[in-house]
C-alpha cells in the first residue's frame, strides 16, 4: 500500500488534481449554502433539494486531508506548529470577529466545520500509524466496516429498529481521512476512462437519491453523536465518485474527451485560477460564512420573486459569493501579518 515515490512527490511539488479537488470542495460548500437560502418550487421540485449537488464539499476536504497527510513521517512539534496552526489561527480570528460583532447568536456552532477539522487533525498522528504500518487488506477492512456501519445505521434509522450494536467509531471524520488516502493510492484494474464513467454514473445516481431522501446527520442524536457531517452511504458514494473522477481526469492515461478536459484544466489561466482558489479555499469558507449571515440571507428574506427567478437568484448569488470570497481571501493573504489569519495557504 505504501508508495514512497508518491509521498516524495507530495512533499516537493503540488499535485494538480488535489488543487482541482479543493476547488470543487469549496465550490460545493458555497453552492450548498446558496441553494438553501430560500424555499421555492419549480414544477413540483423544491429548489432546496439542489443543494444536495454540493453536499460532497466538506467530506471532500477530509478526503484530501487524508490523501495529503497520511502515510507520512510526522514529528508532533513540527506538525502542530505548521499544519495545526494554519487551521487554528484563521479560525480563532473569525470566531472572535463573529462574536464581537454578534454575527451569529451561536458563532461556535456556525463554525462547526473548523471544530470538526481540528478534531480530525488531532487524530492524524495516531491514525497515521495505522495507515503507515497497516497492509492494504487491513485498511480495506477498516473501510468495509465504515461502509457497513453507514448502511446498517441508515437502515436502523429508517425502520425505527432498536439496536445495541455500537460501531460509532467507524463513522467519524477519521474514516473519511482513511478513505481519502486509500482512493489516492489504490491502483484499480480498470482504465482511467472507465473509472471516470463509472464514477460519473455513481455520482448522478447518489445525488438524485440524496435529493429524494436527504441527509442522515439527523440520526446522530440517536447514536449519541453530535455532528452535521453526513456519513450516510449515499454521501460516501457521492464524494468518492467526485474524488475518482478528478483524479483520473488528471491521469496521463486518460484519453479522448477526458484528455481534452485535462488539457483545458492545465492551461495557464485555468490552472492558475484553480491553484489560487485551492490555496484560498479555507479562507473562502470562513469569509463566505460572514457574508451569508450579514448580507445575503437578510437580502433573500426581502425578495418577492417567482420560483424561477429565485432559482436564477440563487445561481447568481453562488457565482458572486464564490468570486468575492476568493478575492477577499487572496487580498488578505498578500498583507503581511494579516496573511497568518487569512486562511490563504
VOMIMAR-269231 format. One record per atom (N, C-alpha, C): x, y, z; atom name. Coordinates in steps of 0.1 Angstrom, whole numbers. Last residue first. Layout:
BEGIN
REC  px  py  pz  name
REC  X  Y  Z  CA
...
***
This chain:
BEGIN
REC  px  py  pz  name
REC  -32  297  20  N
REC  -21  289  23  CA
REC  -10  290  11  C
REC  -53  318  37  N
REC  -47  316  24  CA
REC  -34  309  26  C
REC  -63  325  61  N
REC  -68  312  55  CA
REC  -62  309  42  C
REC  -56  348  74  N
REC  -64  349  62  CA
REC  -70  336  57  C
REC  -38  350  94  N
REC  -52  347  98  CA
REC  -61  347  86  C
REC  -15  356  81  N
REC  -14  345  91  CA
REC  -29  340  95  C
REC  -18  379  67  N
REC  -19  367  60  CA
REC  -19  354  69  C
REC  -13  400  85  N
REC  -27  396  83  CA
REC  -28  382  76  C
REC  15  399  80  N
REC  9  396  94  CA
REC  -5  392  92  C
REC  11  415  49  N
REC  20  410  59  CA
REC  13  409  73  C
REC  -13  405  25  N
REC  -9  415  35  CA
REC  -1  409  46  C
REC  -22  385  10  N
REC  -10  392  5  CA
REC  -5  403  15  C
REC  -44  375  21  N
REC  -33  366  21  CA
REC  -20  373  16  C
REC  -63  395  15  N
REC  -58  393  29  CA
REC  -45  385  30  C
REC  -66  388  -13  N
REC  -61  401  -8  CA
REC  -55  401  6  C
REC  -76  362  -11  N
REC  -64  365  -18  CA
REC  -58  378  -13  C
REC  -101  368  2  N
REC  -91  359  8  CA
REC  -77  361  2  C
REC  -114  384  -17  N
REC  -111  389  -3  CA
REC  -100  381  3  C
REC  -116  366  -38  N
REC  -109  379  -40  CA
REC  -104  384  -26  C
REC  -132  346  -27  N
REC  -119  343  -33  CA
REC  -111  355  -33  C
REC  -156  359  -21  N
REC  -148  353  -11  CA
REC  -134  350  -15  C
REC  -163  367  -48  N
REC  -160  377  -37  CA
REC  -152  371  -26  C
REC  -167  342  -60  N
REC  -157  351  -65  CA
REC  -153  362  -55  C
REC  -189  331  -44  N
REC  -176  324  -47  CA
REC  -165  333  -51  C
REC  -208  351  -47  N
REC  -202  348  -34  CA
REC  -189  341  -35  C
REC  -213  350  -75  N
REC  -208  362  -69  CA
REC  -201  359  -55  C
REC  -223  323  -78  N
REC  -211  328  -85  CA
REC  -205  340  -79  C
REC  -245  323  -59  N
REC  -234  314  -58  CA
REC  -221  319  -65  C
REC  -261  343  -70  N
REC  -255  345  -57  CA
REC  -243  336  -55  C
REC  -269  331  -94  N
REC  -261  343  -95  CA
REC  -254  345  -81  C
REC  -285  310  -82  N
REC  -273  307  -91  CA
REC  -264  319  -92  C
REC  -304  324  -68  N
REC  -295  315  -61  CA
REC  -283  312  -69  C
REC  -317  337  -90  N
REC  -310  345  -79  CA
REC  -301  336  -71  C
REC  -327  315  -104  N
REC  -317  323  -110  CA
REC  -310  331  -100  C
REC  -346  307  -84  N
REC  -335  297  -89  CA
REC  -324  305  -95  C
REC  -362  329  -83  N
REC  -354  326  -71  CA
REC  -343  316  -75  C
REC  -373  328  -108  N
REC  -364  339  -106  CA
REC  -356  336  -93  C
REC  -390  306  -104  N
REC  -380  305  -114  CA
REC  -369  316  -112  C
REC  -408  316  -84  N
REC  -399  304  -81  CA
REC  -387  303  -91  C
REC  -407  352  -83  N
REC  -413  339  -87  CA
REC  -403  328  -85  C
REC  -399  371  -54  N
REC  -397  367  -67  CA
REC  -405  354  -70  C
REC  -393  391  -32  N
REC  -406  386  -36  CA
REC  -405  383  -51  C
REC  -368  393  -7  N
REC  -371  390  -21  CA
REC  -386  385  -23  C
REC  -361  394  19  N
REC  -369  405  14  CA
REC  -373  403  -1  C
REC  -345  373  23  N
REC  -357  373  30  CA
REC  -367  384  25  C
REC  -322  380  9  N
REC  -331  370  3  CA
REC  -344  369  10  C
REC  -310  397  27  N
REC  -314  402  14  CA
REC  -324  392  8  C
REC  -303  381  49  N
REC  -312  392  51  CA
REC  -318  397  38  C
REC  -284  364  34  N
REC  -296  358  40  CA
REC  -307  369  43  C
REC  -263  383  27  N
REC  -271  375  17  CA
REC  -284  370  23  C
REC  -252  397  50  N
REC  -257  404  38  CA
REC  -267  395  30  C
REC  -246  382  73  N
REC  -248  396  74  CA
REC  -255  403  62  C
REC  -244  354  65  N
REC  -252  359  76  CA
REC  -256  374  76  C
REC  -228  354  42  N
REC  -241  347  42  CA
REC  -250  353  53  C
REC  -205  367  51  N
REC  -213  373  40  CA
REC  -227  367  40  C
REC  -195  347  69  N
REC  -198  361  73  CA
REC  -207  368  63  C
REC  -191  326  51  N
REC  -200  324  62  CA
REC  -204  338  68  C
REC  -170  334  35  N
REC  -184  333  29  CA
REC  -195  331  40  C
REC  -148  333  51  N
REC  -153  346  47  CA
REC  -167  345  42  C
REC  -144  306  55  N
REC  -146  314  67  CA
REC  -152  328  62  C
REC  -140  296  29  N
REC  -150  290  38  CA
REC  -154  300  49  C
REC  -118  312  21  N
REC  -131  314  15  CA
REC  -142  308  23  C
REC  -98  300  37  N
REC  -102  314  39  CA
REC  -116  317  33  C
REC  -97  275  24  N
REC  -101  276  38  CA
REC  -105  290  42  C
REC  -90  283  -3  N
REC  -102  276  0  CA
REC  -107  277  14  C
REC  -68  294  -14  N
REC  -77  303  -7  CA
REC  -89  296  -1  C
REC  -56  274  -29  N
REC  -48  280  -17  CA
REC  -57  288  -8  C
REC  -76  270  -47  N
REC  -72  259  -39  CA
REC  -65  265  -26  C
REC  -76  294  -61  N
REC  -88  290  -53  CA
REC  -84  279  -43  C
REC  -51  292  -73  N
REC  -53  303  -64  CA
REC  -65  300  -55  C
REC  -54  269  -89  N
REC  -44  269  -79  CA
REC  -47  280  -69  C
REC  -74  278  -107  N
REC  -77  266  -98  CA
REC  -67  266  -86  C
REC  -60  298  -119  N
REC  -72  301  -112  CA
REC  -75  290  -102  C
REC  -40  284  -132  N
REC  -37  294  -122  CA
REC  -48  298  -114  C
REC  -55  268  -149  N
REC  -47  262  -139  CA
REC  -43  272  -128  C
REC  -65  288  -166  N
REC  -74  280  -158  CA
REC  -67  273  -147  C
REC  -41  299  -177  N
REC  -50  307  -170  CA
REC  -59  299  -161  C
REC  -27  276  -188  N
REC  -21  286  -179  CA
REC  -31  293  -170  C
REC  -43  244  -187  N
REC  -40  257  -194  CA
REC  -35  267  -184  C
REC  -53  222  -174  N
REC  -39  225  -172  CA
REC  -34  237  -180  C
REC  -79  221  -183  N
REC  -77  224  -169  CA
REC  -62  228  -166  C
REC  -74  213  -210  N
REC  -81  226  -207  CA
REC  -78  230  -193  C
REC  -63  188  -207  N
REC  -55  198  -213  CA
REC  -61  212  -210  C
REC  -85  175  -195  N
REC  -72  176  -188  CA
REC  -64  188  -194  C
REC  -102  175  -217  N
REC  -106  183  -204  CA
REC  -93  185  -196  C
REC  -88  158  -234  N
REC  -91  172  -238  CA
REC  -94  181  -226  C
REC  -90  135  -219  N
REC  -77  140  -222  CA
REC  -78  155  -226  C
REC  -117  131  -221  N
REC  -112  134  -208  CA
REC  -97  139  -209  C
REC  -121  126  -248  N
REC  -127  139  -243  CA
REC  -121  142  -229  C
REC  -92  106  -252  N
REC  -105  112  -257  CA
REC  -108  125  -251  C
REC  -79  93  -220  N
REC  -79  96  -234  CA
REC  -92  102  -239  C
REC  -56  90  -193  N
REC  -69  94  -198  CA
REC  -69  97  -213  C
REC  -30  86  -185  N
REC  -36  75  -193  CA
REC  -50  79  -198  C
REC  -23  105  -168  N
REC  -17  106  -181  CA
REC  -23  96  -191  C
REC  -51  119  -150  N
REC  -42  108  -153  CA
REC  -36  110  -167  C
REC  -70  137  -145  N
REC  -56  143  -145  CA
REC  -46  131  -148  C
REC  -92  121  -144  N
REC  -91  131  -155  CA
REC  -77  136  -156  C
REC  -87  108  -120  N
REC  -85  101  -133  CA
REC  -85  110  -145  C
REC  -93  127  -101  N
REC  -80  120  -101  CA
REC  -77  114  -114  C
REC  -120  133  -107  N
REC  -109  143  -109  CA
REC  -96  136  -109  C
REC  -133  108  -102  N
REC  -134  115  -115  CA
REC  -123  124  -117  C
REC  -126  103  -75  N
REC  -121  94  -85  CA
REC  -122  101  -99  C
REC  -140  124  -61  N
REC  -125  122  -60  CA
REC  -120  114  -71  C
REC  -166  118  -69  N
REC  -160  131  -72  CA
REC  -145  130  -72  C
REC  -170  93  -56  N
REC  -171  95  -71  CA
REC  -164  108  -76  C
REC  -168  99  -30  N
REC  -158  91  -35  CA
REC  -158  92  -51  C
REC  -191  115  -26  N
REC  -178  121  -25  CA
REC  -167  113  -31  C
REC  -211  95  -32  N
REC  -211  107  -39  CA
REC  -197  113  -38  C
REC  -207  74  -13  N
REC  -206  71  -28  CA
REC  -204  84  -35  C
REC  -211  88  11  N
REC  -198  81  8  CA
REC  -196  79  -7  C
REC  -238  95  8  N
REC  -227  106  8  CA
REC  -214  100  6  C
REC  -250  70  8  N
REC  -251  79  -4  CA
REC  -240  90  -4  C
REC  -245  62  34  N
REC  -238  55  23  CA
REC  -239  63  10  C
REC  -239  90  57  N
REC  -247  80  50  CA
REC  -240  74  38  C
REC  -226  109  72  N
REC  -219  96  70  CA
REC  -227  86  63  C
REC  -224  143  72  N
REC  -233  132  67  CA
REC  -224  120  65  C
REC  -220  165  99  N
REC  -213  158  88  CA
REC  -221  145  84  C
REC  -228  176  121  N
REC  -236  179  109  CA
REC  -230  173  97  C
REC  -228  160  153  N
REC  -221  164  141  CA
REC  -231  167  130  C
REC  -227  141  179  N
REC  -230  155  176  CA
REC  -222  160  164  C
REC  -241  111  190  N
REC  -231  118  183  CA
REC  -236  132  180  C
REC  -259  92  200  N
REC  -251  100  210  CA
REC  -239  107  203  C
REC  -276  82  182  N
REC  -263  75  184  CA
REC  -254  82  193  C
REC  -296  100  180  N
REC  -300  86  185  CA
REC  -287  78  187  C
REC  -283  122  170  N
REC  -287  122  184  CA
REC  -291  108  189  C
REC  -278  113  143  N
REC  -267  113  153  CA
REC  -272  114  167  C
REC  -296  115  123  N
REC  -297  102  131  CA
REC  -287  103  143  C
REC  -292  137  109  N
REC  -302  138  120  CA
REC  -303  126  128  C
REC  -276  131  88  N
REC  -269  136  100  CA
REC  -279  137  112  C
REC  -285  122  64  N
REC  -288  113  75  CA
REC  -280  118  88  C
REC  -304  141  39  N
REC  -292  137  47  CA
REC  -296  128  58  C
REC  -326  130  12  N
REC  -320  140  21  CA
REC  -307  135  28  C
REC  -341  115  -6  N
REC  -341  111  8  CA
REC  -334  121  18  C
REC  -339  130  -30  N
REC  -351  123  -26  CA
REC  -352  121  -11  C
REC  -313  138  -32  N
REC  -323  148  -34  CA
REC  -337  142  -29  C
REC  -300  114  -30  N
REC  -299  123  -19  CA
REC  -310  134  -20  C
REC  -307  104  -55  N
REC  -312  97  -43  CA
REC  -311  106  -31  C
REC  -291  121  -71  N
REC  -306  121  -72  CA
REC  -312  114  -60  C
REC  -266  114  -61  N
REC  -271  127  -59  CA
REC  -286  128  -61  C
REC  -263  87  -69  N
REC  -263  90  -55  CA
REC  -268  104  -52  C
REC  -264  91  -98  N
REC  -274  83  -91  CA
REC  -275  86  -76  C
REC  -242  107  -102  N
REC  -255  112  -106  CA
REC  -266  104  -99  C
REC  -221  91  -92  N
REC  -223  105  -87  CA
REC  -237  109  -90  C
REC  -222  69  -108  N
REC  -225  68  -94  CA
REC  -228  81  -87  C
REC  -215  80  -133  N
REC  -228  74  -131  CA
REC  -232  73  -117  C
REC  -189  88  -126  N
REC  -199  98  -130  CA
REC  -213  93  -129  C
REC  -177  63  -122  N
REC  -178  73  -111  CA
REC  -188  84  -114  C
REC  -178  52  -148  N
REC  -185  46  -136  CA
REC  -187  55  -125  C
REC  -162  72  -161  N
REC  -176  69  -165  CA
REC  -184  62  -154  C
REC  -137  69  -147  N
REC  -144  82  -148  CA
REC  -159  80  -151  C
REC  -131  43  -152  N
REC  -133  47  -138  CA
REC  -141  60  -138  C
REC  -127  43  -180  N
REC  -137  35  -174  CA
REC  -141  39  -160  C
REC  -105  61  -181  N
REC  -117  64  -188  CA
REC  -129  56  -182  C
REC  -85  46  -167  N
REC  -90  59  -162  CA
REC  -103  63  -168  C
REC  -93  11  -167  N
REC  -87  23  -173  CA
REC  -92  35  -166  C
REC  -92  -12  -138  N
REC  -99  -5  -150  CA
REC  -91  7  -154  C
REC  -79  -18  -115  N
REC  -76  -26  -127  CA
REC  -82  -20  -140  C
REC  -64  7  -94  N
REC  -76  0  -99  CA
REC  -72  -7  -112  C
REC  -45  13  -68  N
REC  -43  10  -82  CA
REC  -55  1  -87  C
REC  -48  38  -43  N
REC  -52  25  -49  CA
REC  -51  24  -64  C
REC  -42  63  -35  N
REC  -31  54  -37  CA
REC  -35  41  -44  C
REC  -65  77  -31  N
REC  -54  84  -37  CA
REC  -43  74  -41  C
REC  -81  60  -17  N
REC  -85  63  -30  CA
REC  -74  70  -38  C
REC  -68  61  8  N
REC  -69  48  1  CA
REC  -72  51  -14  C
REC  -70  87  17  N
REC  -57  81  14  CA
REC  -58  69  5  C
REC  -98  88  19  N
REC  -91  97  10  CA
REC  -77  92  7  C
REC  -103  69  39  N
REC  -109  67  26  CA
REC  -101  76  16  C
REC  -91  82  61  N
REC  -85  69  56  CA
REC  -90  67  42  C
REC  -108  104  63  N
REC  -94  106  61  CA
REC  -88  93  55  C
REC  -133  92  68  N
REC  -131  99  56  CA
REC  -116  102  53  C
REC  -127  82  94  N
REC  -130  73  83  CA
REC  -128  80  69  C
REC  -124  105  109  N
REC  -113  97  107  CA
REC  -115  88  95  C
REC  -150  115  113  N
REC  -142  121  103  CA
REC  -129  113  99  C
REC  -168  84  118  N
REC  -162  96  123  CA
REC  -154  102  111  C
REC  -179  56  121  N
REC  -185  67  113  CA
REC  -181  81  120  C
REC  -166  38  137  N
REC  -163  37  122  CA
REC  -171  48  114  C
REC  -174  42  162  N
REC  -160  45  159  CA
REC  -158  46  144  C
REC  -200  31  164  N
REC  -198  46  162  CA
REC  -184  50  158  C
REC  -211  7  167  N
REC  -200  8  157  CA
REC  -197  23  154  C
REC  -228  -11  187  N
REC  -221  1  188  CA
REC  -209  1  179  C
REC  -260  -24  188  N
REC  -247  -26  182  CA
REC  -240  -13  181  C
REC  -285  -23  197  N
REC  -274  -21  207  CA
REC  -260  -22  201  C
REC  -316  -10  184  N
REC  -304  -18  183  CA
REC  -294  -14  195  C
REC  -347  -9  170  N
REC  -340  -6  183  CA
REC  -327  -15  183  C
REC  -357  5  140  N
REC  -352  -7  147  CA
REC  -344  -3  159  C
REC  -368  24  122  N
REC  -370  25  137  CA
REC  -367  13  145  C
REC  -361  24  96  N
REC  -371  14  100  CA
REC  -374  14  115  C
REC  -342  44  94  N
REC  -354  44  85  CA
REC  -365  35  90  C
REC  -322  36  113  N
REC  -329  49  115  CA
REC  -343  49  107  C
REC  -314  11  103  N
REC  -319  12  117  CA
REC  -328  25  119  C
REC  -303  20  79  N
REC  -315  11  79  CA
REC  -322  11  93  C
REC  -282  35  88  N
REC  -292  42  80  CA
REC  -305  33  80  C
REC  -267  16  101  N
REC  -273  27  109  CA
REC  -284  34  101  C
REC  -260  0  79  N
REC  -267  -5  90  CA
REC  -275  6  97  C
REC  -244  18  63  N
REC  -256  12  57  CA
REC  -265  7  69  C
REC  -223  25  80  N
REC  -232  36  74  CA
REC  -245  30  69  C
REC  -212  0  85  N
REC  -218  8  96  CA
REC  -228  19  90  C
REC  -202  -7  60  N
REC  -213  -15  66  CA
REC  -220  -7  77  C
REC  -183  13  57  N
REC  -194  12  48  CA
REC  -206  5  54  C
REC  -165  7  78  N
REC  -171  21  77  CA
REC  -183  20  68  C
REC  -158  -19  71  N
REC  -166  -16  84  CA
REC  -173  -2  83  C
REC  -143  -12  49  N
REC  -155  -21  47  CA
REC  -164  -19  60  C
REC  -123  2  60  N
REC  -132  9  51  CA
REC  -145  1  49  C
REC  -109  -18  74  N
REC  -114  -6  81  CA
REC  -125  0  73  C
REC  -102  -35  53  N
REC  -111  -40  64  CA
REC  -117  -28  71  C
REC  -84  -18  39  N
REC  -97  -21  33  CA
REC  -107  -27  43  C
REC  -64  -19  58  N
REC  -70  -6  55  CA
REC  -84  -9  49  C
REC  -57  -46  56  N
REC  -62  -41  69  CA
REC  -69  -27  67  C
REC  -49  -48  29  N
REC  -61  -55  34  CA
REC  -66  -50  47  C
REC  -26  -32  29  N
REC  -37  -28  21  CA
REC  -50  -35  26  C
REC  -14  -30  63  N
REC  -14  -35  50  CA
REC  -26  -30  42  C
REC  0  -4  84  N
REC  -10  -14  81  CA
REC  -9  -18  66  C
REC  18  16  89  N
REC  22  2  91  CA
REC  12  -9  88  C
REC  3  39  80  N
REC  17  37  77  CA
REC  22  23  78  C
REC  -22  36  92  N
REC  -21  36  77  CA
REC  -6  33  73  C
REC  -15  37  119  N
REC  -23  26  114  CA
REC  -21  25  99  C
REC  -3  62  121  N
REC  5  49  124  CA
REC  -2  37  118  C
REC  -23  79  115  N
REC  -12  78  106  CA
REC  -4  65  108  C
REC  -38  80  137  N
REC  -43  72  126  CA
REC  -33  70  116  C
REC  -21  98  152  N
REC  -24  84  157  CA
REC  -29  75  145  C
REC  -19  122  138  N
REC  -7  115  142  CA
REC  -9  100  147  C
REC  -48  127  135  N
REC  -40  123  124  CA
REC  -27  116  128  C
REC  -63  138  155  N
REC  -62  123  154  CA
REC  -53  118  144  C
REC  -62  164  152  N
REC  -56  159  164  CA
REC  -55  144  163  C
REC  -76  166  128  N
REC  -61  169  128  CA
REC  -55  163  141  C
REC  -102  162  137  N
REC  -96  153  128  CA
REC  -81  154  127  C
REC  -105  185  153  N
REC  -106  171  159  CA
REC  -99  161  150  C
REC  -104  204  133  N
REC  -94  204  144  CA
REC  -93  190  150  C
REC  -126  198  119  N
REC  -114  195  112  CA
REC  -102  196  122  C
REC  -147  205  137  N
REC  -146  191  133  CA
REC  -132  188  127  C
REC  -143  232  140  N
REC  -141  223  152  CA
REC  -139  209  148  C
REC  -148  240  114  N
REC  -135  242  120  CA
REC  -132  233  132  C
REC  -175  233  112  N
REC  -165  226  103  CA
REC  -151  228  109  C
REC  -189  251  128  N
REC  -188  236  132  CA
REC  -177  229  124  C
REC  -193  278  131  N
REC  -180  273  126  CA
REC  -178  259  129  C
REC  -218  279  143  N
REC  -217  284  129  CA
REC  -204  279  123  C
REC  -213  273  170  N
REC  -219  263  161  CA
REC  -218  266  147  C
REC  -200  296  178  N
REC  -193  284  179  CA
REC  -199  273  170  C
REC  -219  316  174  N
REC  -208  315  165  CA
REC  -200  302  166  C
REC  -249  320  180  N
REC  -240  309  185  CA
REC  -229  307  175  C
REC  -258  342  167  N
REC  -262  340  181  CA
REC  -253  330  187  C
REC  -234  359  146  N
REC  -242  347  149  CA
REC  -246  347  164  C
REC  -224  384  149  N
REC  -229  380  136  CA
REC  -237  367  137  C
REC  -214  401  169  N
REC  -227  394  171  CA
REC  -233  390  157  C
REC  -189  412  169  N
REC  -199  419  161  CA
REC  -213  412  160  C
REC  -177  393  185  N
REC  -176  407  188  CA
REC  -188  415  181  C
REC  -181  368  171  N
REC  -186  370  185  CA
REC  -187  385  188  C
REC  -168  372  147  N
REC  -182  369  147  CA
REC  -188  371  161  C
REC  -142  376  157  N
REC  -148  386  149  CA
REC  -163  384  149  C
REC  -137  351  169  N
REC  -137  363  177  CA
REC  -144  374  170  C
REC  -138  335  145  N
REC  -147  332  156  CA
REC  -148  344  166  C
REC  -117  346  130  N
REC  -131  348  125  CA
REC  -141  344  136  C
REC  -95  339  148  N
REC  -97  353  144  CA
REC  -112  354  139  C
REC  -97  311  149  N
REC  -98  319  161  CA
REC  -101  333  158  C
REC  -93  304  121  N
REC  -105  301  128  CA
REC  -107  309  141  C
REC  -66  313  116  N
REC  -78  319  110  CA
REC  -91  317  117  C
REC  -53  295  136  N
REC  -52  310  136  CA
REC  -63  317  129  C
REC  -59  267  129  N
REC  -64  274  141  CA
REC  -64  289  141  C
REC  -47  260  105  N
REC  -61  258  107  CA
REC  -66  267  118  C
REC  -20  265  110  N
REC  -26  270  97  CA
REC  -41  269  98  C
REC  -15  250  132  N
REC  -16  264  134  CA
REC  -23  271  121  C
REC  -13  224  121  N
REC  -24  227  130  CA
REC  -26  242  132  C
REC  10  226  104  N
REC  -3  222  99  CA
REC  -15  227  108  C
REC  30  238  122  N
REC  28  242  108  CA
REC  13  239  104  C
REC  29  228  148  N
REC  33  242  146  CA
REC  30  247  132  C
REC  21  202  146  N
REC  12  211  152  CA
REC  16  226  150  C
REC  44  192  132  N
REC  31  190  127  CA
REC  21  201  133  C
REC  65  197  149  N
REC  65  204  136  CA
REC  51  203  130  C
REC  58  181  171  N
REC  60  195  173  CA
REC  59  202  160  C
REC  56  154  159  N
REC  45  161  165  CA
REC  47  176  166  C
REC  64  144  128  N
REC  70  148  140  CA
REC  61  158  147  C
REC  56  119  106  N
REC  51  130  113  CA
REC  58  132  126  C
REC  60  108  75  N
REC  68  109  87  CA
REC  63  121  95  C
REC  29  95  62  N
REC  40  104  62  CA
REC  48  103  75  C
REC  3  84  59  N
REC  15  77  55  CA
REC  27  86  53  C
REC  -16  115  54  N
REC  -14  102  60  CA
REC  -3  94  53  C
REC  -19  139  41  N
REC  -13  139  54  CA
REC  -10  125  60  C
REC  -33  137  17  N
REC  -20  145  18  CA
REC  -12  143  30  C
REC  -55  121  21  N
REC  -46  118  10  CA
REC  -32  125  11  C
REC  -67  135  42  N
REC  -62  121  44  CA
REC  -52  118  34  C
REC  -74  158  29  N
REC  -65  159  40  CA
REC  -59  145  43  C
REC  -92  148  10  N
REC  -80  155  5  CA
REC  -70  155  17  C
REC  -113  140  26  N
REC  -106  130  18  CA
REC  -92  136  13  C
REC  -121  164  37  N
REC  -115  154  46  CA
REC  -107  144  38  C
REC  -131  177  15  N
REC  -120  183  22  CA
REC  -113  173  31  C
REC  -152  160  11  N
REC  -141  160  1  CA
REC  -129  167  7  C
REC  -170  166  31  N
REC  -163  153  31  CA
REC  -152  153  22  C
REC  -177  193  22  N
REC  -170  191  34  CA
REC  -163  177  35  C
REC  -189  187  -5  N
REC  -179  196  -2  CA
REC  -170  193  10  C
REC  -211  171  -12  N
REC  -198  164  -11  CA
REC  -187  173  -6  C
REC  -233  187  -16  N
REC  -231  181  -3  CA
REC  -217  174  -1  C
REC  -241  198  -40  N
REC  -228  203  -34  CA
REC  -225  197  -20  C
REC  -265  186  -45  N
REC  -254  185  -55  CA
REC  -240  189  -49  C
REC  -282  194  -26  N
REC  -275  181  -24  CA
REC  -264  179  -35  C
REC  -294  217  -34  N
REC  -282  218  -25  CA
REC  -275  205  -24  C
REC  -317  210  -46  N
REC  -305  211  -55  CA
REC  -292  213  -46  C
REC  -336  212  -28  N
REC  -331  199  -30  CA
REC  -318  199  -39  C
REC  -345  238  -29  N
REC  -336  234  -18  CA
REC  -329  221  -21  C
REC  -364  237  -49  N
REC  -351  242  -52  CA
REC  -341  239  -42  C
REC  -386  210  -53  N
REC  -381  220  -43  CA
REC  -367  224  -47  C
REC  -408  206  -79  N
REC  -394  203  -74  CA
REC  -389  214  -65  C
REC  -431  214  -92  N
REC  -432  205  -80  CA
REC  -419  199  -75  C
REC  -420  233  -110  N
REC  -426  220  -115  CA
REC  -426  210  -104  C
REC  -402  245  -84  N
REC  -403  247  -99  CA
REC  -408  233  -104  C
REC  -404  262  -53  N
REC  -406  250  -61  CA
REC  -407  254  -76  C
REC  -385  273  -25  N
REC  -393  276  -36  CA
REC  -394  263  -44  C
REC  -369  289  2  N
REC  -377  277  -2  CA
REC  -385  281  -14  C
REC  -336  301  2  N
REC  -350  304  1  CA
REC  -357  292  -4  C
REC  -310  291  7  N
REC  -313  304  11  CA
REC  -328  307  11  C
REC  -298  269  -2  N
REC  -306  267  10  CA
REC  -311  280  15  C
REC  -281  275  -22  N
REC  -294  269  -26  CA
REC  -302  265  -14  C
REC  -259  285  -8  N
REC  -267  294  -16  CA
REC  -280  288  -20  C
REC  -248  262  4  N
REC  -254  273  12  CA
REC  -263  282  4  C
REC  -240  247  -19  N
REC  -249  242  -9  CA
REC  -256  253  -1  C
REC  -221  265  -30  N
REC  -233  261  -38  CA
REC  -243  256  -28  C
REC  -201  264  -10  N
REC  -208  277  -13  CA
REC  -221  274  -21  C
REC  -194  236  -11  N
REC  -199  242  1  CA
REC  -206  255  -2  C
REC  -185  234  -38  N
REC  -196  226  -33  CA
REC  -202  232  -21  C
REC  -163  251  -38  N
REC  -174  254  -47  CA
REC  -187  246  -42  C
REC  -147  236  -21  N
REC  -152  249  -17  CA
REC  -163  254  -25  C
REC  -143  213  -38  N
REC  -148  212  -24  CA
REC  -154  226  -19  C
REC  -132  222  -62  N
REC  -146  217  -62  CA
REC  -152  216  -48  C
REC  -107  230  -52  N
REC  -116  240  -59  CA
REC  -130  235  -59  C
REC  -98  206  -42  N
REC  -100  217  -33  CA
REC  -109  228  -39  C
REC  -95  193  -67  N
REC  -104  188  -57  CA
REC  -108  199  -47  C
REC  -75  208  -79  N
REC  -88  208  -85  CA
REC  -98  203  -76  C
REC  -54  202  -61  N
REC  -58  216  -62  CA
REC  -72  216  -69  C
REC  -52  175  -67  N
REC  -56  179  -53  CA
REC  -61  193  -53  C
REC  -43  175  -93  N
REC  -56  170  -91  CA
REC  -61  173  -76  C
REC  -16  185  -91  N
REC  -27  193  -97  CA
REC  -41  188  -93  C
REC  4  186  -64  N
REC  -2  176  -73  CA
REC  -15  183  -78  C
REC  33  205  -60  N
REC  19  204  -58  CA
REC  13  194  -68  C
REC  63  188  -47  N
REC  55  196  -57  CA
REC  41  195  -54  C
REC  74  176  -24  N
REC  82  185  -32  CA
REC  74  194  -42  C
REC  55  160  -12  N
REC  62  170  -4  CA
REC  69  181  -13  C
REC  45  144  -31  N
REC  36  152  -24  CA
REC  43  163  -16  C
REC  68  130  -39  N
REC  62  140  -48  CA
REC  53  149  -41  C
REC  71  113  -17  N
REC  82  123  -20  CA
REC  76  134  -29  C
REC  48  97  -20  N
REC  50  105  -8  CA
REC  60  116  -10  C
REC  52  84  -44  N
REC  41  93  -43  CA
REC  43  103  -31  C
REC  74  68  -37  N
REC  76  78  -48  CA
REC  65  89  -47  C
REC  63  51  -18  N
REC  73  61  -14  CA
REC  75  72  -25  C
REC  35  39  -10  N
REC  41  43  -23  CA
REC  50  55  -20  C
REC  20  12  6  N
REC  29  23  7  CA
REC  35  26  -6  C
REC  8  -12  0  N
REC  0  0  0  CA
REC  9  13  0  C
***
